[in-house]
């Protein structure tokens, strides 16, 4: 059955494996990564990266046309958000 929609929890379940499998190896290889997206896909990633609690997910604000820059250490752990 094809779902008629997708909630933020479902998007998180889809985004996190992509992050871990595709992006983290590039970060560990000291690559700069540009990720673009829309709405819930970016909220899901921010929720994961910033460890936002499930009950606070609705407070995640993604500004339009403004980059969010993250810095990571050599093990792809978040250092800071700018």
mmCIF file of the N, C-alpha and C atoms, coordinates in Angstrom:
data_MODEL
# 
_entry.id   MODEL 
# 
loop_
_atom_site.group_PDB 
_atom_site.id 
_atom_site.type_symbol 
_atom_site.label_atom_id 
_atom_site.label_alt_id 
_atom_site.label_comp_id 
_atom_site.label_asym_id 
_atom_site.label_entity_id 
_atom_site.label_seq_id 
_atom_site.pdbx_PDB_ins_code 
_atom_site.Cartn_x 
_atom_site.Cartn_y 
_atom_site.Cartn_z 
_atom_site.occupancy 
_atom_site.B_iso_or_equiv 
_atom_site.pdbx_formal_charge 
_atom_site.auth_seq_id 
_atom_site.auth_comp_id 
_atom_site.auth_asym_id 
_atom_site.auth_atom_id 
_atom_site.pdbx_PDB_model_num 
ATOM 1   N N  . UNK A 1 1  ? 0.838  -1.191 0.000  1.00 0.00 ? 1  UNK A N  1 
ATOM 2   C CA . UNK A 1 1  ? 0.000  0.000  0.000  1.00 0.00 ? 1  UNK A CA 1 
ATOM 3   C C  . UNK A 1 1  ? 0.880  1.249  0.000  1.00 0.00 ? 1  UNK A C  1 
ATOM 4   N N  . UNK A 1 2  ? 0.564  2.165  -0.853 1.00 0.00 ? 2  UNK A N  1 
ATOM 5   C CA . UNK A 1 2  ? 1.303  3.419  -0.945 1.00 0.00 ? 2  UNK A CA 1 
ATOM 6   C C  . UNK A 1 2  ? 0.704  4.402  0.062  1.00 0.00 ? 2  UNK A C  1 
ATOM 7   N N  . UNK A 1 3  ? 1.563  4.972  0.939  1.00 0.00 ? 3  UNK A N  1 
ATOM 8   C CA . UNK A 1 3  ? 1.033  5.949  1.900  1.00 0.00 ? 3  UNK A CA 1 
ATOM 9   C C  . UNK A 1 3  ? 0.527  7.203  1.197  1.00 0.00 ? 3  UNK A C  1 
ATOM 10  N N  . UNK A 1 4  ? -0.478 7.828  1.798  1.00 0.00 ? 4  UNK A N  1 
ATOM 11  C CA . UNK A 1 4  ? -1.045 9.059  1.231  1.00 0.00 ? 4  UNK A CA 1 
ATOM 12  C C  . UNK A 1 4  ? -0.299 10.300 1.688  1.00 0.00 ? 4  UNK A C  1 
ATOM 13  N N  . UNK A 1 5  ? 0.621  10.110 2.589  1.00 0.00 ? 5  UNK A N  1 
ATOM 14  C CA . UNK A 1 5  ? 1.396  11.230 3.102  1.00 0.00 ? 5  UNK A CA 1 
ATOM 15  C C  . UNK A 1 5  ? 2.541  10.711 3.942  1.00 0.00 ? 5  UNK A C  1 
ATOM 16  N N  . UNK A 1 6  ? 3.283  11.619 4.506  1.00 0.00 ? 6  UNK A N  1 
ATOM 17  C CA . UNK A 1 6  ? 4.449  11.255 5.288  1.00 0.00 ? 6  UNK A CA 1 
ATOM 18  C C  . UNK A 1 6  ? 4.593  12.255 6.426  1.00 0.00 ? 6  UNK A C  1 
ATOM 19  N N  . UNK A 1 7  ? 4.661  11.747 7.667  1.00 0.00 ? 7  UNK A N  1 
ATOM 20  C CA . UNK A 1 7  ? 4.858  12.653 8.795  1.00 0.00 ? 7  UNK A CA 1 
ATOM 21  C C  . UNK A 1 7  ? 6.354  12.819 9.048  1.00 0.00 ? 7  UNK A C  1 
ATOM 22  N N  . UNK A 1 8  ? 6.693  13.717 9.955  1.00 0.00 ? 8  UNK A N  1 
ATOM 23  C CA . UNK A 1 8  ? 8.101  14.020 10.203 1.00 0.00 ? 8  UNK A CA 1 
ATOM 24  C C  . UNK A 1 8  ? 8.851  12.808 10.726 1.00 0.00 ? 8  UNK A C  1 
ATOM 25  N N  . UNK A 1 9  ? 8.209  11.987 11.539 1.00 0.00 ? 9  UNK A N  1 
ATOM 26  C CA . UNK A 1 9  ? 8.857  10.774 12.038 1.00 0.00 ? 9  UNK A CA 1 
ATOM 27  C C  . UNK A 1 9  ? 9.237  9.824  10.911 1.00 0.00 ? 9  UNK A C  1 
ATOM 28  N N  . UNK A 1 10 ? 8.380  9.714  9.914  1.00 0.00 ? 10 UNK A N  1 
ATOM 29  C CA . UNK A 1 10 ? 8.668  8.861  8.759  1.00 0.00 ? 10 UNK A CA 1 
ATOM 30  C C  . UNK A 1 10 ? 9.842  9.430  7.953  1.00 0.00 ? 10 UNK A C  1 
ATOM 31  N N  . UNK A 1 11 ? 9.896  10.741 7.862  1.00 0.00 ? 11 UNK A N  1 
ATOM 32  C CA . UNK A 1 11 ? 10.995 11.377 7.123  1.00 0.00 ? 11 UNK A CA 1 
ATOM 33  C C  . UNK A 1 11 ? 12.312 11.161 7.865  1.00 0.00 ? 11 UNK A C  1 
ATOM 34  N N  . UNK A 1 12 ? 12.293 11.288 9.189  1.00 0.00 ? 12 UNK A N  1 
ATOM 35  C CA . UNK A 1 12 ? 13.499 11.029 9.981  1.00 0.00 ? 12 UNK A CA 1 
ATOM 36  C C  . UNK A 1 12 ? 13.999 9.612  9.712  1.00 0.00 ? 12 UNK A C  1 
ATOM 37  N N  . UNK A 1 13 ? 13.095 8.642  9.692  1.00 0.00 ? 13 UNK A N  1 
ATOM 38  C CA . UNK A 1 13 ? 13.464 7.245  9.451  1.00 0.00 ? 13 UNK A CA 1 
ATOM 39  C C  . UNK A 1 13 ? 14.083 7.054  8.069  1.00 0.00 ? 13 UNK A C  1 
ATOM 40  N N  . UNK A 1 14 ? 13.767 7.914  7.149  1.00 0.00 ? 14 UNK A N  1 
ATOM 41  C CA . UNK A 1 14 ? 14.309 7.836  5.794  1.00 0.00 ? 14 UNK A CA 1 
ATOM 42  C C  . UNK A 1 14 ? 15.611 8.628  5.653  1.00 0.00 ? 14 UNK A C  1 
ATOM 43  N N  . UNK A 1 15 ? 15.710 9.775  6.345  1.00 0.00 ? 15 UNK A N  1 
ATOM 44  C CA . UNK A 1 15 ? 16.857 10.671 6.204  1.00 0.00 ? 15 UNK A CA 1 
ATOM 45  C C  . UNK A 1 15 ? 18.086 10.164 6.962  1.00 0.00 ? 15 UNK A C  1 
ATOM 46  N N  . UNK A 1 16 ? 17.890 9.641  8.158  1.00 0.00 ? 16 UNK A N  1 
ATOM 47  C CA . UNK A 1 16 ? 19.021 9.234  8.999  1.00 0.00 ? 16 UNK A CA 1 
ATOM 48  C C  . UNK A 1 16 ? 19.886 8.161  8.326  1.00 0.00 ? 16 UNK A C  1 
ATOM 49  N N  . UNK A 1 17 ? 19.312 7.099  7.758  1.00 0.00 ? 17 UNK A N  1 
ATOM 50  C CA . UNK A 1 17 ? 20.179 6.131  7.070  1.00 0.00 ? 17 UNK A CA 1 
ATOM 51  C C  . UNK A 1 17 ? 20.955 6.744  5.895  1.00 0.00 ? 17 UNK A C  1 
ATOM 52  N N  . UNK A 1 18 ? 20.325 7.654  5.171  1.00 0.00 ? 18 UNK A N  1 
ATOM 53  C CA . UNK A 1 18 ? 21.045 8.345  4.094  1.00 0.00 ? 18 UNK A CA 1 
ATOM 54  C C  . UNK A 1 18 ? 22.222 9.111  4.669  1.00 0.00 ? 18 UNK A C  1 
ATOM 55  N N  . UNK A 1 19 ? 21.994 9.854  5.740  1.00 0.00 ? 19 UNK A N  1 
ATOM 56  C CA . UNK A 1 19 ? 23.054 10.618 6.395  1.00 0.00 ? 19 UNK A CA 1 
ATOM 57  C C  . UNK A 1 19 ? 24.202 9.690  6.800  1.00 0.00 ? 19 UNK A C  1 
ATOM 58  N N  . UNK A 1 20 ? 23.867 8.626  7.495  1.00 0.00 ? 20 UNK A N  1 
ATOM 59  C CA . UNK A 1 20 ? 24.888 7.722  8.013  1.00 0.00 ? 20 UNK A CA 1 
ATOM 60  C C  . UNK A 1 20 ? 25.635 6.984  6.911  1.00 0.00 ? 20 UNK A C  1 
ATOM 61  N N  . UNK A 1 21 ? 24.920 6.550  5.893  1.00 0.00 ? 21 UNK A N  1 
ATOM 62  C CA . UNK A 1 21 ? 25.534 5.725  4.848  1.00 0.00 ? 21 UNK A CA 1 
ATOM 63  C C  . UNK A 1 21 ? 26.236 6.527  3.754  1.00 0.00 ? 21 UNK A C  1 
ATOM 64  N N  . UNK A 1 22 ? 25.695 7.683  3.416  1.00 0.00 ? 22 UNK A N  1 
ATOM 65  C CA . UNK A 1 22 ? 26.218 8.452  2.276  1.00 0.00 ? 22 UNK A CA 1 
ATOM 66  C C  . UNK A 1 22 ? 27.035 9.677  2.675  1.00 0.00 ? 22 UNK A C  1 
ATOM 67  N N  . UNK A 1 23 ? 26.597 10.387 3.699  1.00 0.00 ? 23 UNK A N  1 
ATOM 68  C CA . UNK A 1 23 ? 27.231 11.667 4.033  1.00 0.00 ? 23 UNK A CA 1 
ATOM 69  C C  . UNK A 1 23 ? 28.376 11.498 5.027  1.00 0.00 ? 23 UNK A C  1 
ATOM 70  N N  . UNK A 1 24 ? 28.159 10.731 6.086  1.00 0.00 ? 24 UNK A N  1 
ATOM 71  C CA . UNK A 1 24 ? 29.199 10.577 7.116  1.00 0.00 ? 24 UNK A CA 1 
ATOM 72  C C  . UNK A 1 24 ? 30.529 10.089 6.528  1.00 0.00 ? 24 UNK A C  1 
ATOM 73  N N  . UNK A 1 25 ? 30.543 9.097  5.631  1.00 0.00 ? 25 UNK A N  1 
ATOM 74  C CA . UNK A 1 25 ? 31.841 8.698  5.061  1.00 0.00 ? 25 UNK A CA 1 
ATOM 75  C C  . UNK A 1 25 ? 32.551 9.847  4.332  1.00 0.00 ? 25 UNK A C  1 
ATOM 76  N N  . UNK A 1 26 ? 31.809 10.709 3.688  1.00 0.00 ? 26 UNK A N  1 
ATOM 77  C CA . UNK A 1 26 ? 32.414 11.863 3.016  1.00 0.00 ? 26 UNK A CA 1 
ATOM 78  C C  . UNK A 1 26 ? 32.975 12.856 4.025  1.00 0.00 ? 26 UNK A C  1 
ATOM 79  N N  . UNK A 1 27 ? 32.246 13.074 5.117  1.00 0.00 ? 27 UNK A N  1 
ATOM 80  C CA . UNK A 1 27 ? 32.744 13.971 6.169  1.00 0.00 ? 27 UNK A CA 1 
ATOM 81  C C  . UNK A 1 27 ? 34.021 13.425 6.793  1.00 0.00 ? 27 UNK A C  1 
ATOM 82  N N  . UNK A 1 28 ? 34.046 12.125 7.022  1.00 0.00 ? 28 UNK A N  1 
ATOM 83  C CA . UNK A 1 28 ? 35.242 11.506 7.600  1.00 0.00 ? 28 UNK A CA 1 
ATOM 84  C C  . UNK A 1 28 ? 36.423 11.560 6.637  1.00 0.00 ? 28 UNK A C  1 
ATOM 85  N N  . UNK A 1 29 ? 36.125 11.736 5.364  1.00 0.00 ? 29 UNK A N  1 
ATOM 86  C CA . UNK A 1 29 ? 37.164 11.894 4.344  1.00 0.00 ? 29 UNK A CA 1 
ATOM 87  C C  . UNK A 1 29 ? 37.488 13.374 4.123  1.00 0.00 ? 29 UNK A C  1 
ATOM 88  N N  . UNK A 1 30 ? 37.005 14.223 5.049  1.00 0.00 ? 30 UNK A N  1 
ATOM 89  C CA . UNK A 1 30 ? 37.286 15.665 5.054  1.00 0.00 ? 30 UNK A CA 1 
ATOM 90  C C  . UNK A 1 30 ? 36.726 16.396 3.837  1.00 0.00 ? 30 UNK A C  1 
ATOM 91  N N  . UNK A 1 31 ? 35.598 15.938 3.338  1.00 0.00 ? 31 UNK A N  1 
ATOM 92  C CA . UNK A 1 31 ? 34.934 16.596 2.214  1.00 0.00 ? 31 UNK A CA 1 
ATOM 93  C C  . UNK A 1 31 ? 33.959 17.653 2.735  1.00 0.00 ? 31 UNK A C  1 
ATOM 94  N N  . UNK A 1 32 ? 33.792 18.709 1.977  1.00 0.00 ? 32 UNK A N  1 
ATOM 95  C CA . UNK A 1 32 ? 32.742 19.680 2.246  1.00 0.00 ? 32 UNK A CA 1 
ATOM 96  C C  . UNK A 1 32 ? 31.487 19.206 1.528  1.00 0.00 ? 32 UNK A C  1 
ATOM 97  N N  . UNK A 1 33 ? 30.359 19.251 2.211  1.00 0.00 ? 33 UNK A N  1 
ATOM 98  C CA . UNK A 1 33 ? 29.115 18.713 1.683  1.00 0.00 ? 33 UNK A CA 1 
ATOM 99  C C  . UNK A 1 33 ? 28.070 19.825 1.636  1.00 0.00 ? 33 UNK A C  1 
ATOM 100 N N  . UNK A 1 34 ? 27.341 19.894 0.542  1.00 0.00 ? 34 UNK A N  1 
ATOM 101 C CA . UNK A 1 34 ? 26.204 20.792 0.420  1.00 0.00 ? 34 UNK A CA 1 
ATOM 102 C C  . UNK A 1 34 ? 24.951 19.934 0.328  1.00 0.00 ? 34 UNK A C  1 
ATOM 103 N N  . UNK A 1 35 ? 24.040 20.163 1.250  1.00 0.00 ? 35 UNK A N  1 
ATOM 104 C CA . UNK A 1 35 ? 22.765 19.446 1.233  1.00 0.00 ? 35 UNK A CA 1 
ATOM 105 C C  . UNK A 1 35 ? 21.664 20.469 1.048  1.00 0.00 ? 35 UNK A C  1 
ATOM 106 N N  . UNK A 1 36 ? 20.841 20.243 0.057  1.00 0.00 ? 36 UNK A N  1 
ATOM 107 C CA . UNK A 1 36 ? 19.678 21.093 -0.155 1.00 0.00 ? 36 UNK A CA 1 
ATOM 108 C C  . UNK A 1 36 ? 18.438 20.229 -0.020 1.00 0.00 ? 36 UNK A C  1 
ATOM 109 N N  . UNK A 1 37 ? 17.365 20.844 0.333  1.00 0.00 ? 37 UNK A N  1 
ATOM 110 C CA . UNK A 1 37 ? 16.134 20.077 0.498  1.00 0.00 ? 37 UNK A CA 1 
ATOM 111 C C  . UNK A 1 37 ? 14.963 21.002 0.709  1.00 0.00 ? 37 UNK A C  1 
ATOM 112 N N  . UNK A 1 38 ? 13.895 20.418 1.184  1.00 0.00 ? 38 UNK A N  1 
ATOM 113 C CA . UNK A 1 38 ? 12.661 21.145 1.357  1.00 0.00 ? 38 UNK A CA 1 
ATOM 114 C C  . UNK A 1 38 ? 12.012 20.720 2.670  1.00 0.00 ? 38 UNK A C  1 
ATOM 115 N N  . UNK A 1 39 ? 11.513 21.678 3.395  1.00 0.00 ? 39 UNK A N  1 
ATOM 116 C CA . UNK A 1 39 ? 10.657 21.443 4.551  1.00 0.00 ? 39 UNK A CA 1 
ATOM 117 C C  . UNK A 1 39 ? 11.050 20.313 5.479  1.00 0.00 ? 39 UNK A C  1 
ATOM 118 N N  . UNK A 1 40 ? 10.244 19.252 5.465  1.00 0.00 ? 40 UNK A N  1 
ATOM 119 C CA . UNK A 1 40 ? 10.418 18.178 6.432  1.00 0.00 ? 40 UNK A CA 1 
ATOM 120 C C  . UNK A 1 40 ? 11.723 17.411 6.259  1.00 0.00 ? 40 UNK A C  1 
ATOM 121 N N  . UNK A 1 41 ? 12.243 17.313 5.071  1.00 0.00 ? 41 UNK A N  1 
ATOM 122 C CA . UNK A 1 41 ? 13.514 16.595 4.917  1.00 0.00 ? 41 UNK A CA 1 
ATOM 123 C C  . UNK A 1 41 ? 14.632 17.336 5.651  1.00 0.00 ? 41 UNK A C  1 
ATOM 124 N N  . UNK A 1 42 ? 14.648 18.653 5.568  1.00 0.00 ? 42 UNK A N  1 
ATOM 125 C CA . UNK A 1 42 ? 15.655 19.424 6.289  1.00 0.00 ? 42 UNK A CA 1 
ATOM 126 C C  . UNK A 1 42 ? 15.376 19.434 7.787  1.00 0.00 ? 42 UNK A C  1 
ATOM 127 N N  . UNK A 1 43 ? 14.106 19.527 8.191  1.00 0.00 ? 43 UNK A N  1 
ATOM 128 C CA . UNK A 1 43 ? 13.767 19.455 9.618  1.00 0.00 ? 43 UNK A CA 1 
ATOM 129 C C  . UNK A 1 43 ? 14.206 18.112 10.211 1.00 0.00 ? 43 UNK A C  1 
ATOM 130 N N  . UNK A 1 44 ? 13.997 17.052 9.458  1.00 0.00 ? 44 UNK A N  1 
ATOM 131 C CA . UNK A 1 44 ? 14.394 15.724 9.931  1.00 0.00 ? 44 UNK A CA 1 
ATOM 132 C C  . UNK A 1 44 ? 15.902 15.654 10.144 1.00 0.00 ? 44 UNK A C  1 
ATOM 133 N N  . UNK A 1 45 ? 16.653 16.220 9.222  1.00 0.00 ? 45 UNK A N  1 
ATOM 134 C CA . UNK A 1 45 ? 18.099 16.208 9.355  1.00 0.00 ? 45 UNK A CA 1 
ATOM 135 C C  . UNK A 1 45 ? 18.548 17.059 10.539 1.00 0.00 ? 45 UNK A C  1 
ATOM 136 N N  . UNK A 1 46 ? 17.965 18.237 10.699 1.00 0.00 ? 46 UNK A N  1 
ATOM 137 C CA . UNK A 1 46 ? 18.294 19.098 11.839 1.00 0.00 ? 46 UNK A CA 1 
ATOM 138 C C  . UNK A 1 46 ? 17.934 18.397 13.147 1.00 0.00 ? 46 UNK A C  1 
ATOM 139 N N  . UNK A 1 47 ? 16.788 17.746 13.196 1.00 0.00 ? 47 UNK A N  1 
ATOM 140 C CA . UNK A 1 47 ? 16.373 17.006 14.395 1.00 0.00 ? 47 UNK A CA 1 
ATOM 141 C C  . UNK A 1 47 ? 17.432 15.987 14.776 1.00 0.00 ? 47 UNK A C  1 
ATOM 142 N N  . UNK A 1 48 ? 17.930 15.254 13.787 1.00 0.00 ? 48 UNK A N  1 
ATOM 143 C CA . UNK A 1 48 ? 18.939 14.230 14.046 1.00 0.00 ? 48 UNK A CA 1 
ATOM 144 C C  . UNK A 1 48 ? 20.274 14.859 14.446 1.00 0.00 ? 48 UNK A C  1 
ATOM 145 N N  . UNK A 1 49 ? 20.750 15.827 13.669 1.00 0.00 ? 49 UNK A N  1 
ATOM 146 C CA . UNK A 1 49 ? 22.063 16.417 13.922 1.00 0.00 ? 49 UNK A CA 1 
ATOM 147 C C  . UNK A 1 49 ? 22.132 17.144 15.262 1.00 0.00 ? 49 UNK A C  1 
ATOM 148 N N  . UNK A 1 50 ? 21.052 17.829 15.619 1.00 0.00 ? 50 UNK A N  1 
ATOM 149 C CA . UNK A 1 50 ? 21.053 18.635 16.837 1.00 0.00 ? 50 UNK A CA 1 
ATOM 150 C C  . UNK A 1 50 ? 20.399 17.915 18.012 1.00 0.00 ? 50 UNK A C  1 
ATOM 151 N N  . UNK A 1 51 ? 20.038 16.654 17.802 1.00 0.00 ? 51 UNK A N  1 
ATOM 152 C CA . UNK A 1 51 ? 19.444 15.839 18.863 1.00 0.00 ? 51 UNK A CA 1 
ATOM 153 C C  . UNK A 1 51 ? 18.225 16.513 19.488 1.00 0.00 ? 51 UNK A C  1 
ATOM 154 N N  . UNK A 1 52 ? 17.357 17.030 18.638 1.00 0.00 ? 52 UNK A N  1 
ATOM 155 C CA . UNK A 1 52 ? 16.135 17.695 19.094 1.00 0.00 ? 52 UNK A CA 1 
ATOM 156 C C  . UNK A 1 52 ? 15.162 16.616 19.584 1.00 0.00 ? 52 UNK A C  1 
ATOM 157 N N  . UNK A 1 53 ? 14.627 16.759 20.792 1.00 0.00 ? 53 UNK A N  1 
ATOM 158 C CA . UNK A 1 53 ? 13.679 15.759 21.303 1.00 0.00 ? 53 UNK A CA 1 
ATOM 159 C C  . UNK A 1 53 ? 12.430 15.672 20.432 1.00 0.00 ? 53 UNK A C  1 
ATOM 160 N N  . UNK A 1 54 ? 11.840 14.496 20.413 1.00 0.00 ? 54 UNK A N  1 
ATOM 161 C CA . UNK A 1 54 ? 10.663 14.249 19.579 1.00 0.00 ? 54 UNK A CA 1 
ATOM 162 C C  . UNK A 1 54 ? 9.540  15.245 19.874 1.00 0.00 ? 54 UNK A C  1 
ATOM 163 N N  . UNK A 1 55 ? 9.368  15.610 21.151 1.00 0.00 ? 55 UNK A N  1 
ATOM 164 C CA . UNK A 1 55 ? 8.285  16.525 21.512 1.00 0.00 ? 55 UNK A CA 1 
ATOM 165 C C  . UNK A 1 55 ? 8.594  17.987 21.186 1.00 0.00 ? 55 UNK A C  1 
ATOM 166 N N  . UNK A 1 56 ? 9.804  18.245 20.683 1.00 0.00 ? 56 UNK A N  1 
ATOM 167 C CA . UNK A 1 56 ? 10.173 19.620 20.316 1.00 0.00 ? 56 UNK A CA 1 
ATOM 168 C C  . UNK A 1 56 ? 10.414 19.765 18.815 1.00 0.00 ? 56 UNK A C  1 
ATOM 169 N N  . UNK A 1 57 ? 10.078 18.732 18.052 1.00 0.00 ? 57 UNK A N  1 
ATOM 170 C CA . UNK A 1 57 ? 10.337 18.770 16.615 1.00 0.00 ? 57 UNK A CA 1 
ATOM 171 C C  . UNK A 1 57 ? 9.591  19.897 15.922 1.00 0.00 ? 57 UNK A C  1 
ATOM 172 N N  . UNK A 1 58 ? 8.444  20.290 16.453 1.00 0.00 ? 58 UNK A N  1 
ATOM 173 C CA . UNK A 1 58 ? 7.675  21.364 15.810 1.00 0.00 ? 58 UNK A CA 1 
ATOM 174 C C  . UNK A 1 58 ? 8.306  22.738 16.025 1.00 0.00 ? 58 UNK A C  1 
ATOM 175 N N  . UNK A 1 59 ? 9.355  22.814 16.834 1.00 0.00 ? 59 UNK A N  1 
ATOM 176 C CA . UNK A 1 59 ? 10.033 24.090 17.067 1.00 0.00 ? 59 UNK A CA 1 
ATOM 177 C C  . UNK A 1 59 ? 11.199 24.315 16.106 1.00 0.00 ? 59 UNK A C  1 
ATOM 178 N N  . UNK A 1 60 ? 11.514 23.309 15.295 1.00 0.00 ? 60 UNK A N  1 
ATOM 179 C CA . UNK A 1 60 ? 12.629 23.444 14.359 1.00 0.00 ? 60 UNK A CA 1 
ATOM 180 C C  . UNK A 1 60 ? 12.232 24.404 13.242 1.00 0.00 ? 60 UNK A C  1 
ATOM 181 N N  . UNK A 1 61 ? 13.003 25.476 13.122 1.00 0.00 ? 61 UNK A N  1 
ATOM 182 C CA . UNK A 1 61 ? 12.726 26.483 12.108 1.00 0.00 ? 61 UNK A CA 1 
ATOM 183 C C  . UNK A 1 61 ? 13.813 26.433 11.041 1.00 0.00 ? 61 UNK A C  1 
ATOM 184 N N  . UNK A 1 62 ? 13.410 26.259 9.823  1.00 0.00 ? 62 UNK A N  1 
ATOM 185 C CA . UNK A 1 62 ? 14.336 26.261 8.695  1.00 0.00 ? 62 UNK A CA 1 
ATOM 186 C C  . UNK A 1 62 ? 14.073 27.535 7.894  1.00 0.00 ? 62 UNK A C  1 
ATOM 187 N N  . UNK A 1 63 ? 14.975 28.507 7.972  1.00 0.00 ? 63 UNK A N  1 
ATOM 188 C CA . UNK A 1 63 ? 14.754 29.761 7.240  1.00 0.00 ? 63 UNK A CA 1 
ATOM 189 C C  . UNK A 1 63 ? 14.874 29.559 5.732  1.00 0.00 ? 63 UNK A C  1 
ATOM 190 N N  . UNK A 1 64 ? 14.088 30.294 4.990  1.00 0.00 ? 64 UNK A N  1 
ATOM 191 C CA . UNK A 1 64 ? 14.148 30.234 3.529  1.00 0.00 ? 64 UNK A CA 1 
ATOM 192 C C  . UNK A 1 64 ? 15.393 30.946 3.020  1.00 0.00 ? 64 UNK A C  1 
ATOM 193 N N  . UNK A 1 65 ? 16.060 30.321 2.082  1.00 0.00 ? 65 UNK A N  1 
ATOM 194 C CA . UNK A 1 65 ? 17.181 30.921 1.343  1.00 0.00 ? 65 UNK A CA 1 
ATOM 195 C C  . UNK A 1 65 ? 18.318 31.396 2.243  1.00 0.00 ? 65 UNK A C  1 
ATOM 196 N N  . UNK A 1 66 ? 18.480 30.759 3.421  1.00 0.00 ? 66 UNK A N  1 
ATOM 197 C CA . UNK A 1 66 ? 19.587 31.089 4.310  1.00 0.00 ? 66 UNK A CA 1 
ATOM 198 C C  . UNK A 1 66 ? 20.308 29.795 4.664  1.00 0.00 ? 66 UNK A C  1 
ATOM 199 N N  . UNK A 1 67 ? 21.578 29.713 4.354  1.00 0.00 ? 67 UNK A N  1 
ATOM 200 C CA . UNK A 1 67 ? 22.295 28.466 4.657  1.00 0.00 ? 67 UNK A CA 1 
ATOM 201 C C  . UNK A 1 67 ? 22.457 28.256 6.151  1.00 0.00 ? 67 UNK A C  1 
ATOM 202 N N  . UNK A 1 68 ? 22.449 27.013 6.533  1.00 0.00 ? 68 UNK A N  1 
ATOM 203 C CA . UNK A 1 68 ? 22.812 26.598 7.890  1.00 0.00 ? 68 UNK A CA 1 
ATOM 204 C C  . UNK A 1 68 ? 24.134 25.866 7.721  1.00 0.00 ? 68 UNK A C  1 
ATOM 205 N N  . UNK A 1 69 ? 25.148 26.315 8.419  1.00 0.00 ? 69 UNK A N  1 
ATOM 206 C CA . UNK A 1 69 ? 26.477 25.727 8.270  1.00 0.00 ? 69 UNK A CA 1 
ATOM 207 C C  . UNK A 1 69 ? 26.814 24.956 9.540  1.00 0.00 ? 69 UNK A C  1 
ATOM 208 N N  . UNK A 1 70 ? 27.154 23.696 9.352  1.00 0.00 ? 70 UNK A N  1 
ATOM 209 C CA . UNK A 1 70 ? 27.564 22.841 10.457 1.00 0.00 ? 70 UNK A CA 1 
ATOM 210 C C  . UNK A 1 70 ? 29.046 22.526 10.319 1.00 0.00 ? 70 UNK A C  1 
ATOM 211 N N  . UNK A 1 71 ? 29.718 22.429 11.449 1.00 0.00 ? 71 UNK A N  1 
ATOM 212 C CA . UNK A 1 71 ? 31.101 21.965 11.473 1.00 0.00 ? 71 UNK A CA 1 
ATOM 213 C C  . UNK A 1 71 ? 31.127 20.664 12.248 1.00 0.00 ? 71 UNK A C  1 
ATOM 214 N N  . UNK A 1 72 ? 31.933 19.711 11.749 1.00 0.00 ? 72 UNK A N  1 
ATOM 215 C CA . UNK A 1 72 ? 32.038 18.393 12.349 1.00 0.00 ? 72 UNK A CA 1 
ATOM 216 C C  . UNK A 1 72 ? 33.497 18.084 12.641 1.00 0.00 ? 72 UNK A C  1 
ATOM 217 N N  . UNK A 1 73 ? 33.718 17.220 13.640 1.00 0.00 ? 73 UNK A N  1 
ATOM 218 C CA . UNK A 1 73 ? 35.080 16.776 13.909 1.00 0.00 ? 73 UNK A CA 1 
ATOM 219 C C  . UNK A 1 73 ? 35.434 15.634 12.958 1.00 0.00 ? 73 UNK A C  1 
ATOM 220 N N  . UNK A 1 74 ? 36.592 15.043 13.140 1.00 0.00 ? 74 UNK A N  1 
ATOM 221 C CA . UNK A 1 74 ? 37.083 14.002 12.228 1.00 0.00 ? 74 UNK A CA 1 
ATOM 222 C C  . UNK A 1 74 ? 36.254 12.721 12.286 1.00 0.00 ? 74 UNK A C  1 
ATOM 223 N N  . UNK A 1 75 ? 35.405 12.584 13.307 1.00 0.00 ? 75 UNK A N  1 
ATOM 224 C CA . UNK A 1 75 ? 34.533 11.409 13.425 1.00 0.00 ? 75 UNK A CA 1 
ATOM 225 C C  . UNK A 1 75 ? 33.082 11.745 13.059 1.00 0.00 ? 75 UNK A C  1 
ATOM 226 N N  . UNK A 1 76 ? 32.893 12.902 12.441 1.00 0.00 ? 76 UNK A N  1 
ATOM 227 C CA . UNK A 1 76 ? 31.575 13.378 11.995 1.00 0.00 ? 76 UNK A CA 1 
ATOM 228 C C  . UNK A 1 76 ? 30.639 13.712 13.144 1.00 0.00 ? 76 UNK A C  1 
ATOM 229 N N  . UNK A 1 77 ? 31.214 14.067 14.300 1.00 0.00 ? 77 UNK A N  1 
ATOM 230 C CA . UNK A 1 77 ? 30.403 14.555 15.419 1.00 0.00 ? 77 UNK A CA 1 
ATOM 231 C C  . UNK A 1 77 ? 30.240 16.068 15.262 1.00 0.00 ? 77 UNK A C  1 
ATOM 232 N N  . UNK A 1 78 ? 29.042 16.545 15.526 1.00 0.00 ? 78 UNK A N  1 
ATOM 233 C CA . UNK A 1 78 ? 28.752 17.969 15.377 1.00 0.00 ? 78 UNK A CA 1 
ATOM 234 C C  . UNK A 1 78 ? 29.559 18.797 16.371 1.00 0.00 ? 78 UNK A C  1 
ATOM 235 N N  . UNK A 1 79 ? 30.243 19.791 15.845 1.00 0.00 ? 79 UNK A N  1 
ATOM 236 C CA . UNK A 1 79 ? 31.007 20.727 16.679 1.00 0.00 ? 79 UNK A CA 1 
ATOM 237 C C  . UNK A 1 79 ? 30.201 21.988 16.903 1.00 0.00 ? 79 UNK A C  1 
ATOM 238 N N  . UNK A 1 80 ? 29.720 22.580 15.798 1.00 0.00 ? 80 UNK A N  1 
ATOM 239 C CA . UNK A 1 80 ? 28.932 23.811 15.947 1.00 0.00 ? 80 UNK A CA 1 
ATOM 240 C C  . UNK A 1 80 ? 28.047 24.047 14.735 1.00 0.00 ? 80 UNK A C  1 
ATOM 241 N N  . UNK A 1 81 ? 27.051 24.893 14.964 1.00 0.00 ? 81 UNK A N  1 
ATOM 242 C CA . UNK A 1 81 ? 26.153 25.353 13.914 1.00 0.00 ? 81 UNK A CA 1 
ATOM 243 C C  . UNK A 1 81 ? 26.340 26.848 13.762 1.00 0.00 ? 81 UNK A C  1 
ATOM 244 N N  . UNK A 1 82 ? 26.463 27.299 12.531 1.00 0.00 ? 82 UNK A N  1 
ATOM 245 C CA . UNK A 1 82 ? 26.624 28.742 12.303 1.00 0.00 ? 82 UNK A CA 1 
ATOM 246 C C  . UNK A 1 82 ? 25.503 29.227 11.410 1.00 0.00 ? 82 UNK A C  1 
# 
